[in-house]
Structure formats: structure tokens, C-alpha cells
Amino acid sequence: MPRASTEQGVRVDVLRNEADGRPALYEATFRSLHAEVKGLPAVWLYDERGSRMYEQITRLPEYYLTRREDEILRARSAEIAKRTQARTLVELGAGTAKNTRLLLDALDTAGTLERFVPLDVSEQTLRASAQAIAAAYPRVFVHAIVGDFERDLDALPPPGRRLIAFLGGTIGNLYPGQRGRFLTTLATVLARDDAFLVGIDLVKDVARLEAAYNDSQGVTEVFVRNALTALNRELGATFDQRRFVYEARWDPEHEWMDIALRTRQAHTVSIRAFELDVAFEECEPLRVEISSKFRREQFELEAAQAGLRVESWWTDRAGDFAGALVLRDASTGS
Ligand SMILES: C[S@@+](CC[C@H](N)C(=O)[O-])C[C@H]1O[C@@H](n2cnc3c(N)ncnc32)[C@H](O)[C@@H]1O
């Protein structure tokens, strides 16, 4: 059962608590560990410590994504506010909702905004950012949702002049099949006067892409390794960090950054919660995350296949990152 509470003007709905959220994550984890290339759902990266580390990543000199998106939002937020006239701003995977403030400012100035709805799996980070936004925007009602954007889009406030933002390039963390399902579900919940704003990292020079995930201070490596710490803590797993090497490299076939921990030698890891022993070979990767990079035509095609239409496409001056304003495709008639 969802749990709801209201503190200091912020309503928080918890859809994904220990009782009803974890089994699905555990099942996905079990499946990922049995895949052809062993992997982990990226959600494991974002416990409280991981969310704090991600915040540090966004400030690294090599990690251009957040700054490029910030540039686009600074240039376009007023136009987005004017076009959408949004009464509700939803943010999927909101985290600290840093770049979102540019949208909040523009919608607040336009005078249309009534409600901000950040949704994230990471409860502590979400509560903190919801409180901070409520304090900074006293006219806006903040309704935070602890949930999963792959499964909980039907729990959003009812349609009608909603702007649903999905920032930070997070869409690139979904595998193509997941992404297709996500966009298709989104098309079913999007009303005629709703809009979707998505931040998209673009295909570019490989050296720059690889540098963004292999920063000189090693912050990204610590962030990725934290997923093993979370598994050890929560599932009683026996991952030994010393037996894995961090590796983030460009996969030209899939056009994604492949972010993995590769074994130094063959060994077995036990996962008590699953009563499972996972055997790793020498040099075997455990994929922790992908970050897909996009080309405009491909994204437009995927959107169209899901029943969506890219209405506007904006990039930063360097052409590194894009913001796409997406609407339900009226020609699909539904
Ligand atoms: C790459 S970070 C982006 C954070 C923020 N939007 C930004 O641009 O800085 C991804 C965020 O999505 C959240 N997240 C990851 N998977 C999720 C899921 N399935 N459902 C809801 N939130 C998720 C993480 O907790 C994290 O806050």
C-alpha cells in the first residue's frame, strides 16, 4: 500500500517501499546476474551515498552533460514555459532537481505553475530536494513521489497542462527495449495538452565520451563501485572490490558507454538473499550501467514508433547535448 505524508508543505507518496518495491528490484537483479553479459539494474547506484556521489560527478570538469543541459535550459526555459503553459511540472528521476530550477523559475515567472512533482527511487535525496524546492518556491505545492519511472507513470497527478521532464541524460541508462516500453507507456499517459521534455546526450568524439566516465579524480569509479557495497549490505552478497577493475568504454556497435567492473581472476560471489552462488570467469565484465548516446533521426524514429512526436529539438552551442520537447502524436488518434 502506498504511504503518504505531509511535512512542511511537502506531500510525499511512497509507492516503492521495502514491502512492495524491493521484490521487483530483486527479481530484476536476479535476472541481470543470469544474462549473457552479467549485469545489475542501475537503481543500485543510487542509494543515499550514490546520489551524493552523482552530485559530485555533475561538477567534474570531464562530465560535460549537466553543464550542457544547463546551457540549453537557460536559453530555452522561457520559451518552454510559454509553449506549455504548464500548471504541473513533473520530474522523473529528479535527484537533487538542480537543473530543474531553471524550468521552475521560468514557469513561476510565467505565472502558470501550481505544482511540482519530483519522482525518484532514492527516498532520502528526494525528500531533501522536495523540501529545498518548497522553501525556494513558496507559491508552488510540492508533491514528491518515491517510485519507479518504469512502472509508476500511472501514479502521476491527472493529465492537463503537465510538463514531464526527464533530465540529465537519464533516458540513456535504459536499454533499447526498456526505452521503447518507457516511451510507449509515456505516450499512453500523455494528454493532448501535456508535454515531455527530455535531456539527451549525443554521439560525439570517443575520447571525450570516455573521459566523461573515466574522470581524473576517480569519482565515477567510486560511484560505480558503491553498487557492490549496496548489494553486499542489502542482499548479503560477498562482492570483494579488490577482485574487480573499473572499466568504462565506448561500444561503437550499440553507441553506448559500457560501464562495468571486470574481474581480475575467476571467483564465486555468494548472494545470501537469493541463496545463489554466481561464478565469474577471469576478465569477465559485470555491467553496472550503460549510457546510450543518440542521433536526432534515431530518437525521432523511436519517439514516432511509440506514438510521440518531437516538436522541438535544441542543442547547446557545441552540439554536445540536446533537449527535445515531445508531444503525443495527434495523428495516432488515441
Ligand atoms: C543520472 S541521475 C539524474 C539526476 C537528475 N535528474 C540530474 O539531471 O542531475 C538519475 C536519477 O534517476 C533516479 N533513478 C534511476 N532509476 C530510476 C527509476 N527506475 N525510477 C525512478 N528513479 C530512478 C536516480 O535515483 C537518480 O536520481
The ligand as an ORCA input file, in Angstrom:
! r2SCAN-3c Opt
* xyz 0 1
  C      21.580     10.302    -13.879
  S      20.751     10.735    -12.393
  C      19.976     12.270    -12.882
  C      19.552     13.121    -11.722
  C      18.999     14.491    -12.096
  N      17.802     14.374    -12.924
  C      20.042     15.310    -12.817
  O      19.875     15.580    -14.000
  O      21.043     15.683    -12.172
  C      19.414      9.572    -12.426
  C      18.367      9.748    -11.330
  O      17.300      8.841    -11.621
  C      16.977      8.076    -10.451
  N      16.522      6.769    -10.938
  C      17.255      5.808    -11.545
  N      16.455      4.797    -11.930
  C      15.190      5.133    -11.549
  C      13.926      4.508    -11.684
  N      13.800      3.320    -12.301
  N      12.836      5.147    -11.213
  C      12.945      6.351    -10.587
  N      14.127      6.993    -10.420
  C      15.233      6.394    -10.907
  C      18.230      8.043     -9.607
  O      17.954      7.840     -8.236
  C      18.844      9.424     -9.918
  O      18.373     10.407     -9.039
*
